[in-house]
Amino acid sequence: MTIYEKALEFYNKGRFLQFEGSIGRTFVSDYLDSGIIKTIDEPGNKIVDGYGREIQLKKAVIDQDRIDYLWINEPEFMEEIEGGES
């Protein structure tokens, strides 16, 4: 499983909303705000957040075009994202 598949699974399970503090914020910044994980306007999984609230996520996909773009234009960021991958 690639780092991007793991991130998509982390999103689909709502883990980024269940963890408090820097884990959730870092995930949003690294994967959602950057566009690596792209949400689409279709309903995804329903999850329970860290406060016990049920939330309907949007469906999400890995945006390979965005990954390619970031490797060309922001390689340091992408090296940080893939840092643990061999």
LUMPA-478434 format. One line per field, with one value per residue: residue number from 0; residue in one letter; chain; x, y, z of N, C-alpha, C in turn. Coordinates in steps of 0.001 Angstrom, whole numbers. Layout:
% residues N
nr [NUM_...];
rest [a_...];
kette [A_...];
npx [X_...];
npy [Y_...];
npz [Z_...];
capx [X_...];
capy [Y_...];
capz [Z_...];
cpx [X_...];
cpy [Y_...];
cpz [Z_...];
END
This chain:
% residues 86
nr [0_1_2_3_4_5_6_7_8_9_10_11_12_13_14_15_16_17_18_19_20_21_22_23_24_25_26_27_28_29_30_31_32_33_34_35_36_37_38_39_40_41_42_43_44_45_46_47_48_49_50_51_52_53_54_55_56_57_58_59_60_61_62_63_64_65_66_67_68_69_70_71_72_73_74_75_76_77_78_79_80_81_82_83_84_85];
rest [m_t_i_y_e_k_a_l_e_f_y_n_k_g_r_f_l_q_f_e_g_s_i_g_r_t_f_v_s_d_y_l_d_s_g_i_i_k_t_i_d_e_p_g_n_k_i_v_d_g_y_g_r_e_i_q_l_k_k_a_v_i_d_q_d_r_i_d_y_l_w_i_n_e_p_e_f_m_e_e_i_e_g_g_e_s];
kette [A_A_A_A_A_A_A_A_A_A_A_A_A_A_A_A_A_A_A_A_A_A_A_A_A_A_A_A_A_A_A_A_A_A_A_A_A_A_A_A_A_A_A_A_A_A_A_A_A_A_A_A_A_A_A_A_A_A_A_A_A_A_A_A_A_A_A_A_A_A_A_A_A_A_A_A_A_A_A_A_A_A_A_A_A_A];
npx [845_624_1918_29_-2309_-2595_-3065_-5512_-7122_-6933_-8294_-10863_-11700_-12057_-10132_-8560_-10282_-10796_-8533_-6978_-5402_-2129_-1878_-4255_-4428_-2018_-2417_-4597_-3370_-1168_-2344_-5085_-5380_-3259_-4126_-3547_-5146_-8247_-11435_-14680_-17888_-19773_-21487_-19567_-18149_-19848_-18841_-17771_-16733_-14023_-15442_-17737_-19678_-21677_-20557_-20854_-18705_-17220_-16875_-13660_-10640_-7427_-5376_-3598_-2546_-2164_-244_1886_2291_3059_5471_7059_6973_7153_9254_10627_8625_7222_9180_9300_6722_6848_8921_9246_8907_10102];
npy [-1170_2187_5369_7247_5783_4883_7335_8020_5996_6678_9094_8197_6646_8569_9254_11556_13358_12253_12257_14449_17651_18021_15863_15541_18144_18268_16214_17277_19566_18437_16587_17156_20033_20429_19159_16567_14488_14544_15805_14935_15928_14023_11819_10312_8120_7735_8906_8922_11633_12884_13970_12601_13156_12465_12495_13206_12360_13657_11923_10774_10940_9908_12278_11965_13601_15990_15179_14618_17238_18554_17212_18241_21037_21499_19902_19505_19493_17199_15243_15314_14369_11761_10759_8523_6369_3576];
npz [0_-898_311_-314_-678_1926_3161_1977_3013_5736_5646_4725_6875_8711_10544_10813_11937_14346_15873_18113_17972_16600_14783_13249_12124_10691_8819_7356_6280_4834_3046_2305_2019_279_-1972_-2694_-1753_-2999_-2550_-3680_-4896_-3730_-1541_1036_3420_6581_9660_13129_14944_17070_19146_19382_17500_14647_11351_7930_5517_2496_-601_-1573_-3536_-4768_-6188_-8812_-10849_-9470_-7631_-9378_-10361_-7990_-7455_-9469_-9015_-6250_-4953_-2496_-556_-1359_-1006_1740_2334_1270_2693_4481_2850_989];
capx [0_1443_1643_-1200_-3411_-2741_-3688_-6914_-7768_-6984_-9406_-12141_-12075_-12276_-9124_-8072_-11246_-10856_-7332_-6880_-4116_-1306_-2038_-5339_-4066_-956_-3031_-5368_-2415_-338_-3065_-6305_-5100_-2318_-4824_-3162_-6435_-9248_-12815_-15623_-19208_-20600_-21359_-18630_-18459_-20280_-17920_-17977_-15512_-13468_-16403_-18912_-20649_-21662_-20244_-20862_-17569_-17359_-16056_-12330_-9787_-6032_-5225_-2256_-2081_-1680_1013_2906_2535_3819_6845_7780_7000_7452_9866_10998_7402_6917_10178_8863_5538_7241_10147_9353_8682_11310];
capy [0_3399_6412_7933_4867_4937_8623_7933_5149_7503_10023_7480_6180_9742_9315_12922_14054_11569_12595_15854_18302_18160_14768_15906_19366_17937_15451_18208_20397_17656_15811_17789_21386_20353_18603_15177_13816_15473_15417_15177_16268_12831_11368_9247_7393_8419_8580_9617_12380_12761_14487_11750_13633_11753_13399_12622_12806_13612_10899_11304_10184_10338_13079_11691_14783_16945_14616_14877_18679_18897_16705_19165_22404_21540_18595_19373_19111_15819_14406_15226_13498_10384_10512_7216_5310_3059];
capz [0_-987_1304_-726_-361_3377_3479_1575_4014_6945_5403_4640_8211_9546_11616_10966_12788_15627_16622_18457_17869_15409_13813_12340_11385_9739_7734_6520_5550_3916_2041_1804_1540_-846_-3124_-2952_-1592_-3514_-2261_-4768_-4362_-3558_-149_1369_4655_7801_10747_14390_15230_18414_20125_19346_16516_13364_10246_6580_4722_1044_-1242_-1871_-4443_-4882_-7404_-9337_-11580_-8473_-7115_-10410_-10359_-6792_-7602_-10350_-8508_-4811_-4656_-1086_135_-1700_-341_3133_2360_985_3433_5094_1873_332];
cpx [899_1075_336_-2429_-3660_-3431_-5167_-7703_-7943_-8135_-10745_-12622_-12310_-11265_-8651_-9020_-11315_-9647_-7322_-5488_-3431_-1490_-3102_-4997_-3001_-1520_-3791_-4422_-1679_-1132_-4305_-6024_-4163_-2979_-4435_-4379_-7487_-10633_-13678_-17017_-20161_-20448_-20369_-19096_-19024_-19349_-18352_-16664_-15079_-14383_-17701_-19987_-20534_-21484_-20260_-19671_-17958_-16500_-14727_-11566_-8361_-5905_-3794_-1696_-1509_-361_2142_3293_3403_5255_7677_7994_7332_8100_10257_9793_7103_7924_9817_7674_5968_8469_10324_9203_9998_10993];
cpy [1244_4380_7127_7064_4841_6230_8611_7085_5916_8504_9284_6951_7340_9918_10746_13770_13447_11870_14087_16360_18166_17048_15118_17115_19078_17159_16382_19043_19605_17023_16495_19178_21381_19816_17179_14266_14848_14949_15764_15295_15084_12381_10225_8544_8312_7949_9305_10306_12198_13264_13693_12182_12813_12779_12610_13202_12864_12464_11541_10357_10720_11061_12933_12870_15818_16468_14884_16354_19072_18379_17638_20515_22549_20227_18414_18922_17633_14850_14246_14283_12036_9945_9127_6075_4856_2573];
cpz [0_125_974_-473_1143_3800_3112_2572_5331_6844_5471_5983_9179_10655_11872_11826_14183_16498_16897_18136_16531_14380_12788_11502_10344_8559_6795_5678_4468_2777_1476_1233_328_-2113_-3470_-2810_-1974_-3169_-3465_-4169_-4420_-2115_-10_2633_5724_8908_12012_14729_16682_19521_20125_18366_15236_12248_8946_5825_3254_529_-1625_-2786_-4347_-6218_-7934_-10136_-10613_-7877_-8105_-10441_-9162_-6857_-8482_-9676_-7029_-4374_-3185_-259_-114_-1091_1136_3276_2215_1773_4010_4118_1250_-1049];
END
